[in-house]
């Protein structure tokens, strides 16, 4: 796999289980987790991204409310 950033120290590990923490740290520096939120007056859509890909989505719907005018017209 071609990495976009420099590798500070080359290492090899042999064992029954993979050691992914050094690679995860390298990728985390480049692709931190973040969220994007789209809002309107009645709903919110939430998108969570990590490692350059969409990880999760969610949606919140509110109740419709009626807008009323006050005596001064606002």
Backbone as CSV, one residue per row, in Angstrom:
resi,resn,N_x,N_y,N_z,CA_x,CA_y,CA_z,C_x,C_y,C_z
1,UNK,0.850,-1.163,0.000,0.000,0.000,0.000,0.898,1.230,0.000
2,UNK,0.630,2.160,-0.891,1.380,3.412,-0.959,0.811,4.394,0.062
3,UNK,1.660,4.916,0.936,1.237,5.878,1.946,1.582,7.276,1.487
4,UNK,0.716,8.235,1.807,0.917,9.613,1.389,1.880,10.375,2.285
5,UNK,2.124,9.873,3.478,3.003,10.563,4.416,4.274,9.769,4.660
6,UNK,5.266,10.400,5.261,6.516,9.696,5.549,6.359,8.700,6.689
7,UNK,7.107,7.627,6.630,7.151,6.634,7.698,8.429,6.900,8.479
8,UNK,8.274,7.282,9.748,9.435,7.675,10.545,10.359,6.508,10.858
9,UNK,9.796,5.336,11.106,10.619,4.201,11.510,10.075,2.940,10.848
10,UNK,10.914,2.208,10.146,10.510,0.955,9.521,10.615,-0.163,10.545
11,UNK,9.567,-0.986,10.641,9.548,-2.080,11.606,8.875,-3.286,10.973
12,UNK,9.237,-4.455,11.444,8.558,-5.684,11.037,8.203,-6.453,12.311
13,UNK,6.986,-6.984,12.342,6.510,-7.748,13.489,6.017,-9.094,12.987
14,UNK,6.388,-10.150,13.685,5.947,-11.499,13.358,5.231,-12.042,14.578
15,UNK,4.018,-12.515,14.369,3.261,-13.052,15.483,1.929,-13.597,15.024
16,UNK,1.188,-14.138,15.962,-0.109,-14.742,15.657,-1.183,-13.688,15.401
17,UNK,-1.001,-12.477,15.928,-1.980,-11.413,15.727,-1.306,-10.213,15.072
18,UNK,-2.028,-9.506,14.218,-1.422,-8.345,13.560,-1.222,-7.193,14.535
19,UNK,-0.180,-6.423,14.323,0.071,-5.230,15.134,-0.211,-4.018,14.239
20,UNK,-1.393,-3.456,14.381,-1.858,-2.402,13.485,-1.765,-1.003,14.082
21,UNK,-1.439,-0.886,15.356,-1.436,0.424,15.998,-0.493,1.421,15.318
22,UNK,0.758,1.047,14.954,1.609,2.028,14.267,1.011,2.517,12.944
23,UNK,0.414,1.617,12.179,-0.221,2.010,10.920,-1.452,2.874,11.181
24,UNK,-2.241,2.515,12.184,-3.426,3.307,12.520,-3.041,4.720,12.944
25,UNK,-1.963,4.851,13.700,-1.511,6.191,14.107,-1.078,7.012,12.901
26,UNK,-0.376,6.394,11.971,0.068,7.087,10.767,-1.133,7.558,9.952
27,UNK,-2.122,6.689,9.776,-3.307,7.050,9.008,-4.179,8.051,9.747
28,UNK,-4.237,7.967,11.071,-5.065,8.885,11.859,-4.561,10.314,11.745
29,UNK,-3.241,10.489,11.640,-2.700,11.831,11.469,-3.179,12.445,10.161
30,UNK,-3.331,11.642,9.163,-3.725,12.126,7.833,-5.239,12.212,7.671
31,UNK,-5.969,11.287,8.287,-7.421,11.181,8.095,-8.126,11.171,9.445
32,UNK,-8.181,12.294,10.105,-8.853,12.352,11.398,-10.363,12.248,11.210
33,UNK,-11.041,11.783,12.260,-12.494,11.651,12.220,-13.128,13.032,12.357
34,UNK,-14.177,13.271,11.596,-14.910,14.519,11.691,-16.362,14.270,11.318
35,UNK,-17.199,15.242,11.641,-18.628,15.134,11.342,-19.069,16.352,10.556
36,UNK,-20.031,16.139,9.684,-20.664,17.218,8.936,-22.157,17.157,9.245
37,UNK,-22.758,18.308,9.433,-24.175,18.378,9.795,-24.886,19.299,8.818
38,UNK,-25.986,18.822,8.255,-26.852,19.640,7.411,-28.131,19.932,8.177
39,UNK,-28.478,21.214,8.288,-29.627,21.615,9.100,-30.651,22.371,8.279
40,UNK,-31.898,22.249,8.666,-32.941,23.167,8.243,-33.832,23.410,9.456
41,UNK,-34.975,24.021,9.257,-35.805,24.390,10.406,-36.477,23.199,11.089
42,UNK,-36.507,22.046,10.425,-37.216,20.909,11.005,-36.378,19.649,11.158
43,UNK,-35.181,19.620,10.610,-34.414,18.378,10.683,-32.912,18.645,10.663
44,UNK,-32.177,17.615,11.037,-30.710,17.652,10.979,-30.240,16.307,10.440
45,UNK,-29.298,16.346,9.522,-28.670,15.137,8.994,-27.205,15.178,9.407
46,UNK,-26.728,14.084,9.994,-25.377,14.016,10.534,-24.599,12.945,9.774
47,UNK,-23.381,13.296,9.344,-22.508,12.383,8.627,-21.169,12.326,9.373
48,UNK,-20.699,11.133,9.710,-19.424,10.968,10.403,-18.446,10.315,9.426
49,UNK,-17.286,10.958,9.260,-16.260,10.468,8.354,-15.016,10.084,9.147
50,UNK,-14.349,9.034,8.731,-13.096,8.609,9.328,-12.288,7.823,8.330
51,UNK,-10.993,7.985,8.359,-10.091,7.341,7.411,-10.510,7.620,5.972
52,UNK,-11.043,8.831,5.744,-11.396,9.253,4.397,-12.683,8.658,3.857
53,UNK,-13.465,7.959,4.689,-14.709,7.342,4.233,-15.854,7.664,5.177
54,UNK,-17.065,7.577,4.656,-18.263,7.766,5.467,-18.416,6.580,6.404
55,UNK,-18.478,6.835,7.717,-18.607,5.768,8.715,-20.034,5.589,9.203
56,UNK,-20.755,6.689,9.367,-22.101,6.593,9.937,-22.927,7.803,9.512
57,UNK,-24.230,7.616,9.499,-25.157,8.712,9.232,-26.285,8.652,10.250
58,UNK,-26.932,9.764,10.440,-28.088,9.822,11.322,-28.972,10.984,10.920
59,UNK,-30.204,10.918,11.318,-31.144,11.989,10.997,-32.052,12.236,12.191
60,UNK,-32.308,13.491,12.454,-33.197,13.895,13.538,-34.294,14.742,12.932
61,UNK,-35.533,14.379,13.186,-36.683,15.133,12.691,-37.373,15.812,13.868
62,UNK,-37.688,17.076,13.697,-38.420,17.811,14.717,-39.892,17.902,14.359
63,UNK,-40.665,18.404,15.301,-42.090,18.595,15.044,-42.300,19.898,14.286
64,UNK,-43.255,19.873,13.382,-43.599,21.105,12.679,-44.288,22.048,13.660
65,UNK,-43.868,23.285,13.624,-44.498,24.289,14.473,-45.066,25.377,13.592
66,UNK,-46.111,26.006,14.063,-46.727,27.108,13.321,-46.102,28.404,13.771
67,UNK,-45.805,29.238,12.815,-45.261,30.551,13.128,-46.435,31.496,13.388
68,UNK,-46.373,32.224,14.510,-47.433,33.170,14.831,-46.860,34.568,14.882
69,UNK,-47.689,35.529,14.555,-47.270,36.926,14.599,-47.637,37.549,15.948
70,UNK,-46.789,38.434,16.404,-47.074,39.172,17.616,-47.853,40.433,17.247
71,UNK,-48.252,41.191,18.235,-49.047,42.405,18.008,-48.282,43.433,17.166
72,UNK,-46.938,43.441,17.265,-46.174,44.432,16.483,-45.829,43.921,15.084
73,UNK,-46.330,42.765,14.676,-46.146,42.264,13.316,-44.897,41.444,13.107
74,UNK,-44.178,41.079,14.159,-42.965,40.265,14.000,-43.216,38.827,14.331
